[in-house]
Amino acid sequence: MEALRHQRSSPRLMPELAARPEGGFVLVPAWAFVGAWWASRTRELRPLDLRVWLASFEAVARRCGAWNGCRVAYSTGELRELTGAASDRSVRESLRRLERTGLLTWRHTGVEHAATVEEVALAQPGPMLDALGLVATPTRRVPVPRRLVRELCRATSATLLATAFGHLLRCLFNRRRSCASGGLCKASWVAEVFGISERSVKRCRARLTSLGVLRTAVAPQRVMNRHGGWSAWNLRWRATPGAGSTQRARPVRRPGARLSPLGASGCTRMSPPSETGNSLSGSENHQPGGGGRVVPRRVCVRAGDGARASRGGEAPHLRGVSRARACASGGTRERAGVDVSLPASGPGRAGAAERSGRPEPGRGGGPCPACGEQEPGRSVRGGGAAWAVVVHLGRG
């Protein structure tokens, strides 16, 4: 009553009355919209079947003015043109599925639609019955404009069909042999009845509004919170080629630009690399050559008790590594650029010898036999931990 009082008080919310929509109309039961939709949601019907079901009402309306005694005939080619199906075979398959669910009976001499909801036979009728409980008067007939029917027959978006069905139930009525367009429709109600998201309902409603077939008006905020916004179908709407349609925009396939092939002058041939017997892996001279600027490099060699040689043999270790070997490999330390740094020894005999200032027997100490420098005693064994030898290589 509150919504009706606001409708009467505001001239913008008054429904539009007309004897009939321009282009004619068809009467569709309110429960049929819900039943056909949930038949497609439960996978008993396909999206094309829903459009063929709508096209059957238009096919019957085209022959309603036939003279008495005139024989009428129905063909699948007519339904194919209305729905834009790929072939007559797909239309025939859709008609067989519709007859299996009980929504219509197709014959070449006539088409009969289901009169009551009890005639619809679904494997899972629960969702349909729950949705019908949300509809105020499911047995009433909705006067749908034929121009809108033809437009929805080519709609490839299922959510667009559900949004149109919901607004037809809430905003189009047959009162006193006249068509009344206008009512309050909430997006959450449409989403609950047809099992789609509220966001999709708002997007499809904006699409219908942009086409001009659906009009919206501002209602009081208190009314919108409870009943939804005001919407009305345009009873004088006519589809125009430049205004767009309800079909999805398909990507346009454009032929790719073909580039001319490269000429013979643009192709340059490079000589293959010369084959020599020397290779980097088989070269015996790994020492840096003289000349050039010094480029320091750091090579870390790690070895531990858990390391093992890849090809068998003893695991890599640091036993016997001393300053004498490093100096003997390249002469003096300044000439070879080799710096061997060993970590301090841990606890044990080596640590005790280092703390006492005396080298451990057999662990080095004294002058280096190659360069003559004093070599402190260090232990290279450290309780199984990994040691690192940092070698600075340079070109001198």
Order of alpha helices (4+ residues) and beta strands (2+ residues): alpha-beta-beta-alpha-alpha-alpha-alpha-beta-beta-alpha-beta-alpha-alpha-beta-beta-beta-alpha-alpha-beta-alpha-beta-beta-alpha-alpha-alpha-beta-beta-beta
